[in-house]
Amino acid sequence: MSEGAVKVAIVGTGVIGAGWATHFLAQGFAVTATDPADGAESRLREWIDNSWSAVERLGLANGASRENLTFTTDVGTAVRHADFIQESGPERLAVKHALIADIESAAEADAIIASSSSGLSVSEMQVGARHPERIVLGHPFNPSHIIPLVEVGGGRLTSPENVAKAMTFYAATGKKPIRIDKEVKGHIANRLQVALWQEAISLVQRGVASVEAIDAAIAYGPGLRWALLGPFLNLHASGGPGGVTHVLQHLGPAQREWAKDLGRYPENDDYIDSIAKGVDAELAPYDFTEMLCQRDQLLIELLEAKRNLSQIP
């Protein structure tokens, strides 16, 4: 695919699909979006308008314009001439199968179909597909028009060439694609988040700390380092001249003991009310909408700063 000639279709225009549409428009592509929900087009255009200043700050490609968006309620019309199709429908396997069938009824045989699925495997989604070799995972991270990460992988029937094409395409649009070498539920980033959430919920349930204290522990502690370097490089930096080997040798026994005491994810929903009350208490002094706006501004400033640092991966 030559970048300038690529036509992108967005199937599903919820928060993730809208973020993808904004990102691809900012990259100068012609984007056709589809969603059957009442009012979907107006919501999408409003979402893009509200998010455009963010992508302007990140940098627009030549020819980038919100006017390059076309909307239709018909999936076939949306994908008929697309080179790259980003599917962001509901996270239910039956829905994914139906969407893929609709897409394949009209799409070119060599058009890549990338799913934004946050947990379903490509192997599950490509069952019954006419051209399963071109179905890949393209899982973004919210807000998807700002955060660069995209998890890319294939299923049992996906061709390695199409996974490579998807990696190349995403990278060319300014994303940071990482390749998943083996399918696993929840992919990579969500599994890492769940591991943290599991222990955070457990600490609240065990009375160790409040919701607010746990949020502060991450936001004003390791979360600051994690925004710059990943867990292994941060561990390496903690080891002085001995690096990660020294840290693991020195702290390994203690970490194994801590690991034995980690909590398990609750078996039922009884915990939800206490967590929700804790979140409400933490948010009481703030305007959450404005908080998210300020979060997005800081994300952009961080990304701008990282771009100017040659020794940050």
N, C-alpha and C positions, 0 to 999 in steps of 0.2 A: 504494500500500500504506500503510495506516495502521499506525504502528509497534506500537501495542498489540495489534493483531489479527493480526500476522504469525506464521505457523507456519513453522518452519525445519526442513528435512530435511538431514541430513549423510550423504552416501554415501561410505563409506570412512572408517575410524576409526584409521588409522595416526597418526603423530606430528602431521601437519598437520590431519587430520580431528578428532583429539582436541582439538587446540588450538582449532579453530573451535567445536567443541561446547562447550567450556569458556567461550569468549568469548560465544557466543549465550545460554547459560544465565545468565551473569553479567549479561546485558542484559535478563533477565526474560522471555525467549521460551520457548515450549514447543518442545522440540527432540526430533525423532525421528531416531535414528541407525541405520545399517545397515552390516553388514559380514559377509561369509560365512565368515570365518576362524574356526577353532575357538578358543574362549576370547576372542573379540573383545569381548564385552560386559563380562566381568570386567576385562579389561585397560583398557578405556575408562573404566569407573567408577573403577578404581584411579587412573588417570592424572588424571581430573578431581578426585578427592579430594586427590591430592598437589599439584595446581595451584590449588586453590580459595583458599588463603591469598593467592596472588599477585593474583587478580582481586578478592578482598576489599579488598586494599590499594589497588588502582586505583580501586575504587568500584563497588558493586553497584547495579543499577537496582531500582526498586520491583518486588517480586514475584520477584526472582531467587532461584532455588533449584536445588540438584542434583536435587531430587525432580521437577523438570519434564522430566527425561530419560526417554524411552521408547526401547527398543531392539528391533529386529526383524532377522532375517536375510533378510527379503524386501524387495527394493528397492521393489516396487510398493506394498506396505503403507506403507513409510516416506514415500513422496513423494505419496501419493494426495491428501492435503488440504493439502499444503505450498504456501505462497506464494513461498518463496525456497528454492532447492535448491543446496547447496554440495557439489559433487562433488570428492572428493579421492582418487580411485583411482590405481592404478599409472601411471607415466609412459610408457605404451605406447599408440600410436594405436589398435591393434585393441581394446585393453581399453576405451579411452575410447568408441569407437563402440558397443561392446556395452553399456556402462553407460548411455549416452545413449538407446539403443534401449529398454532396460529402464525407464528413467525415463519416457520419453515414452509408454510403453504404459499408464501409470497416472496421470501427472501432469496437472493442469489445463493447458489449452492456453496460458494466459497466465502460468503460473508461470515465473519466471526460473530458468534453470539456469546457475550460475556455476561455472567450473572453476578449481581451484587449480593447474592445470598450471604447472610452472616453466619450460617451454620450448616446448611444442607450441603451434601457432597455433590460434586459434578457427576459422579457415577450414578447417583440416584436420579439426578435431573435429566440425564441423557438417555434414560431407558425409553425405548420406543421412538427415538428421534430418527429422522431420515438421514441426517448427516451428523452423527454424534461426534465425529472427529473435530468439528469446528466449535464445539461448546466448551467454554473455559470458565474458570472462576475469575471475577474481577471485583473483589470485595474491597470497597473503600472504607474510610473512617470518617465519621461525622464530626464537624461539618465538611462534607466531601468536596466543596468548592474551595476549601482552604487547606485542609490537612493533606499532605502529599501521599501518604501511604496507600498503596493498593496491593492486596494479597492476590497473587496470580497462581493458578494451578490447573491441572487437568484431571479428568476422570479416567476410568479404565480404557475408554474408547477414544479419548482425545489424542490427536496427533501432537507429538513434541514440537513440530513446526508451527502449529497454531498457538501453542503456549508461548513459544519464542516470539511470534509475531505480536501477540498481545503485550508481552513484556516490552518489546521495542516501541509499540504504539503508545502505551501509557507513558513511558519514559520521554518520548518525543513531545508529549503534551505537558511536561513539567512535573509529572507524578514521580513518586519513589516506589517503583514496583519491587516486591520481594517474591521470590518463587517458592511455592510450597512443593516440596519434593515427594511428600506422601500424604494422602488424604487422611484427615482426622477431624472429628466433630468440632465445630467452632473455629477451625483454622488455627491461626497462631495468636494474633493480638487479642482476640476475644477470650481465648483460653488463659492467657496471662492475666487479663482483667478479672476473669472469674476466680482465679486463684487468690487474687488480692481481695475481691469482694467477699469471698467465702470467709476469709479470716477476719475482715472488717466486721461483718455481720456477727461472727462468733464473739468477737471482743465486746460488742455492744450487748449481746445476749448474756454474756458472762459477767457483765457489770464492770469490766475493766476500764472502759472509757465511754464518753458520749459520742454521738454521731459527729458533733462539731469538732471534738478533740481529734477524732480519727481523720477527718477531712484535713484539719490543720497539720497533722503529723505528716501527711503526704504532700500537701500543697506547699508547706514551708520547710520540708525536709527532703527526702529522696526524690520526690517528684520534680524538684528543681534540677537535680542532676540528671534524672531520666529524660528530661526534655532536651538534653544536650548529647548525652552518650547513653548507650544501651546498658542493660544490667551486667553483661560480662565485662565490658570496658570499664564501667564504674568499679566493679570488683577488682579489676586489674589495677586501677588507679589507687585503690585502698591498700595495696600490698607493698608500697614503696619499691625499693630496688628488686625485691623478690616477686613483685607482681602478683598475678592471680594464683600462681602455684603456692606462694607463701601464705596468702590469705586462706586458701582452701585447706592447706596443711595445718595452719594455726587455728582457724575458727571451725574447721570441719566438724570436729567432735561436738562442739557446743551447738552448731547449727543442726546437727542430726538430732540432738536432744530437743531443741526447739521445735523441729519438724514433727516430732512425735506428739507434741502438745497442741499442734494446730487444730482449729475447729473444722467441723464438717459442714457442708451446706445443709441448711434445715430441710427436713423431710416433708414438711408441709408449709402452708402459708401463714402460720400463726405469728411469725416474726415480722410480717410486713407492716402491721399497724405501728409497732414500736419504732421501726426504722423511719416510717413516714412522719411520725410525730417529731422525731429527732431532726429530720430535714426541715420540717415546718418551723421548728424552734430556731434552727440555724439561720433560716432565710428571713425571719421576722423583721430584722432591721433593714432589709435590702429590697430593692426592686429587681426581681429575677430577670425580667426582660432586659433591663439595662445592664445587669450583671453579665448576661450572655453577649451583649454588644461589646462590652469592655473586654470580655474573654477573647472574642474574635479579633479585636484590635491588637491585643497582646500577642495572640498567635501569629498575626501577620508581622508584627515587629520582631518577634523571635525568629521567624522564617527569614526575614530580611537580614537580620544579624548573622544567622547561620550561613547564609549565602556568601557573606564577606569573610568567612573564616576558612582558610584553605586546609587546616588540620583537623576539622570536625567532619566526621564521616557523613 
